Amino acid sequence: MDVRLSPEQRALREAAARLVDDLAPKTVAELDDTARAAKLDTALAGSGWRELRAPADGGRPLASAVETAIVAEELGRGAADAAFLGPTLAADLRRRAGAPDAAPGAAPETVLLRPDLSGLAVAEDGDTRCSGVAVDAQGATSALALARAGDGDGYDLVAVPVAGGAPGRDLTRPIAALDAAPLAPPPGARRRLGPADIDAWSALALALTCADLVGTMRGAVRLACSYAAVRQQYGVTIGAFQSVQHMLADAFVSAEGSTSIALHAAWAADTLPAAEALDAAAVAKAYCARAARAVCETAVQVHGGIGNTWECFAHVHLRRAFLSTQVLGDVGTNLERVVAHRGLGGVHDGLR
C-alpha cells in the first residue's frame, strides 16, 4: 500500500477543506443558523461528493474508498452539519444491488441500521415492515435496508420512508428512529446481495466512520491548541505549561496513529477480499473509536471549566465522535469481529 496521496487526491482534500472552512459551523450558536446550513448542504450536493460511490462504467464506483474517506475526514474536522455518510453509503448499496441512482435533485437518501446501530437493519422473510435507526438523516425522505430472501439465498434491497430526523447525541447529524416502517423495493434493483456484498459494504461503512473519527480528532486538537495559545493563567498562556503540552502531544499522536490505520481500512475496502477488508476495517474502528473519545475529552479538559459549558465548541466534536463510534459497532463489537474472523474464538455473528 502506497500511503502517499496522488495530486488529484490532494486537490480533493483541499477542495473539501475549503468548503468546511467557509461554511461549516465555528460556534455552537452557528448550528442554529439555517441559512448557513442550507448553503453548506447546497454546496455539498453541487460538488457531487455524495455520489462518489455511485456506479461508473462497468459498475465500479466513481471514486475509490480512499477518496471518499478524504472527504469524510475533512467534513468531520469541521463538524459539518450536512448529510454525507448516509447518502454515500446508500449510493454504494444501490450500486451493489444494480439499482439506478437517485434522481438528480432528489432529497438525500440514507441507510437504516439496527436499533443498536451495529449493522444494516434486516427484515425477515414475510415481514412487510422494518424497525431501526436512520443515521445522518438531514433532509432524507427514505432509508435503505435489507429484506432476507424467502429462499434464504441472499438479501433484497428495500427502502423505508423517513420523515426527517432530530438531533440526538450528535448535534451535527440528526437521526430518525423508525418503528415498523413499511417496506418497498427500490425500483430497478437487478440483483440480490450476498454475504460477501454485505461484508464489502460494511467494510466501506466502517472505513468512512473511521475517517470521520480521524477528522473529528483533528478538529478537536486544533480547537484545543488554538485555545491553549491564547488563554492565560498566571500571566502566561496555558500552552506554556508542560502538563498541557503533554496532553496535547498525546492527543496529536493518537490522531496521527488513527490516520494511518483509517487510511489502510479505506484502501482495503476496494483492494482486499470482502472478509479481509472487513477485518481491516474492524481493527481500524476499534482503534479509532478508542482514540477519539480520549482525544475529544482532552480537548474539553484543556478548555478547563469553560470546556464543560454549552457555548464551548469542544463538546460538539465529542458528541460527533460518540455517534461515529456507535455506527457499525463500538470498540468491543469490532474487537469481537476481529476475534471471530481470525479464528481466535468468540461467537459474534458479524454484520448480518
Backbone hydrogen bonds, N-H to C=O, Kabsch-Sander energy under -0.5 kcal/mol:
donor,donor_aa,acceptor,acceptor_aa,energy
3,V,1,M,-0.7
10,R,6,S,-2.5
11,A,7,P,-2.1
12,L,8,E,-2.1
13,R,9,Q,-2.3
14,E,10,R,-2.3
15,A,11,A,-2.3
16,A,12,L,-2.5
17,A,13,R,-2.6
18,R,14,E,-2.2
19,L,15,A,-2.1
20,V,16,A,-2.3
21,D,17,A,-2.9
22,D,18,R,-2.1
23,L,19,L,-2.4
24,A,20,V,-2.0
28,V,311,E,-0.6
31,L,28,V,-1.4
32,D,29,A,-1.6
33,D,30,E,-1.4
34,T,32,D,-1.3
37,A,33,D,-2.3
38,A,34,T,-2.3
39,K,35,A,-2.0
40,L,36,R,-2.3
41,D,37,A,-2.5
42,T,38,A,-2.6
43,A,39,K,-2.5
44,L,40,L,-2.5
45,A,41,D,-2.5
46,G,42,T,-2.5
47,S,43,A,-1.5
48,G,44,L,-0.7
48,G,45,A,-0.9
49,W,44,L,-0.7
51,E,48,G,-1.4
52,L,49,W,-1.3
54,A,51,E,-1.7
56,A,60,R,-3.6
59,G,56,A,-1.8
60,R,57,D,-0.7
62,L,54,A,-2.2
63,A,52,L,-2.4
68,T,64,S,-2.1
69,A,65,A,-2.5
70,I,66,V,-1.8
71,V,67,E,-1.5
72,A,68,T,-2.2
73,E,69,A,-2.7
74,E,70,I,-1.9
75,L,71,V,-2.4
76,G,72,A,-2.1
77,R,73,E,-2.4
78,G,74,E,-1.7
79,A,76,G,-1.2
80,A,75,L,-2.6
82,A,80,A,-0.7
88,T,84,F,-2.4
89,L,85,L,-2.4
90,A,86,G,-2.2
91,A,87,P,-2.3
92,D,88,T,-1.8
93,L,89,L,-2.0
94,R,90,A,-2.4
95,R,91,A,-2.1
96,R,92,D,-2.1
97,A,93,L,-1.9
98,G,94,R,-0.6
98,G,95,R,-1.0
99,A,94,R,-2.3
106,A,103,A,-2.2
110,T,142,S,-1.9
112,L,144,L,-3.1
113,L,111,V,-0.6
113,L,133,V,-2.8
114,R,119,G,-3.1
117,L,114,R,-2.5
121,A,112,L,-2.8
123,A,146,L,-2.9
127,D,124,E,-2.4
130,C,181,A,-2.3
132,G,178,L,-2.3
133,V,113,L,-2.5
134,A,176,A,-3.3
135,V,111,V,-1.3
135,V,133,V,-0.7
137,A,174,P,-2.7
140,A,137,A,-1.8
141,T,108,P,-1.1
142,S,108,P,-0.6
143,A,160,V,-2.3
144,L,110,T,-2.3
145,A,158,V,-2.8
146,L,121,A,-2.2
147,A,156,D,-2.3
148,R,123,A,-3.0
149,A,154,G,-2.2
152,G,149,A,-1.7
154,G,152,G,-1.2
155,Y,193,L,-2.0
156,D,147,A,-3.1
158,V,145,A,-2.2
159,A,184,A,-2.6
160,V,143,A,-2.6
162,V,141,T,-2.3
164,G,140,A,-1.4
164,G,162,V,-0.6
166,A,175,I,-2.7
168,G,170,D,-1.0
171,L,169,R,-0.6
175,I,166,A,-2.1
176,A,134,A,-2.2
178,L,132,G,-3.0
178,L,176,A,-0.6
180,A,178,L,-0.6
181,A,130,C,-2.6
183,L,128,T,-2.3
184,A,159,A,-1.5
189,A,186,P,-1.4
190,R,97,A,-1.4
191,R,97,A,-1.9
193,L,155,Y,-3.1
194,G,192,R,-0.5
198,I,194,G,-2.1
199,D,195,P,-2.5
200,A,196,A,-2.5
201,W,197,D,-2.6
202,S,198,I,-2.6
203,A,199,D,-2.3
204,L,200,A,-1.8
205,A,201,W,-2.6
206,L,202,S,-2.7
207,A,203,A,-2.2
208,L,204,L,-2.4
209,T,205,A,-2.1
210,C,206,L,-2.3
211,A,207,A,-2.2
212,D,208,L,-2.2
213,L,209,T,-2.2
214,V,210,C,-2.5
215,G,211,A,-2.5
216,T,212,D,-2.7
217,M,213,L,-2.4
218,R,214,V,-2.5
219,G,215,G,-2.6
220,A,216,T,-2.3
221,V,217,M,-2.8
222,R,218,R,-2.4
223,L,219,G,-2.3
224,A,220,A,-2.4
225,C,221,V,-2.7
226,S,222,R,-2.3
227,Y,223,L,-2.0
228,A,224,A,-2.6
229,A,225,C,-1.4
230,V,226,S,-0.5
230,V,227,Y,-1.3
231,R,227,Y,-2.7
233,Q,236,V,-3.1
236,V,233,Q,-1.7
238,I,231,R,-2.8
239,G,228,A,-2.1
240,A,237,T,-2.1
241,F,238,I,-1.6
245,Q,241,F,-2.2
246,H,242,Q,-2.6
247,M,243,S,-1.9
248,L,244,V,-2.5
249,A,245,Q,-2.6
250,D,246,H,-2.6
251,A,247,M,-2.0
252,F,248,L,-2.4
253,V,249,A,-2.5
254,S,250,D,-2.2
255,A,251,A,-2.2
256,E,252,F,-2.4
257,G,253,V,-2.6
258,S,254,S,-2.0
259,T,255,A,-1.8
260,S,256,E,-1.6
261,I,257,G,-1.7
262,A,258,S,-2.4
263,L,259,T,-2.1
264,H,260,S,-1.9
265,A,261,I,-1.8
266,A,262,A,-2.1
267,W,263,L,-2.3
268,A,264,H,-2.7
269,A,265,A,-1.6
270,D,266,A,-0.7
270,D,267,W,-1.0
271,T,267,W,-1.0
272,L,268,A,-2.0
277,A,273,P,-2.9
278,L,274,A,-2.4
279,D,275,A,-1.8
280,A,276,E,-2.5
281,A,277,A,-2.4
282,A,278,L,-2.4
283,V,279,D,-2.2
284,A,280,A,-2.1
285,K,281,A,-2.6
286,A,282,A,-2.3
287,Y,283,V,-2.1
288,C,284,A,-3.2
289,A,285,K,-2.6
290,R,286,A,-1.5
291,A,287,Y,-2.3
292,A,288,C,-2.9
293,R,289,A,-1.5
294,A,290,R,-1.3
295,V,291,A,-2.7
296,C,292,A,-2.7
297,E,293,R,-2.2
298,T,294,A,-1.8
299,A,295,V,-1.9
300,V,296,C,-1.7
301,Q,297,E,-2.3
302,V,298,T,-2.7
303,H,299,A,-1.2
304,G,301,Q,-1.7
306,I,303,H,-0.9
307,G,304,G,-1.0
308,N,305,G,-1.6
309,T,306,I,-1.8
312,C,309,T,-0.7
315,H,312,C,-0.9
316,V,313,F,-1.2
317,H,313,F,-1.1
318,L,314,A,-1.8
319,R,315,H,-2.6
320,R,316,V,-2.0
321,A,317,H,-2.3
322,F,318,L,-2.0
323,L,319,R,-1.8
324,S,320,R,-2.4
325,T,321,A,-2.1
326,Q,322,F,-1.4
327,V,323,L,-1.9
328,L,117,L,-2.9
329,G,117,L,-0.5
329,G,326,Q,-2.2
334,N,330,D,-2.1
335,L,331,V,-2.1
336,E,332,G,-2.1
337,R,333,T,-1.5
338,V,334,N,-2.0
339,V,335,L,-2.5
340,A,336,E,-2.6
341,H,337,R,-2.6
342,R,338,V,-2.2
343,G,340,A,-1.1
344,L,339,V,-2.6
352,R,349,D,-0.8
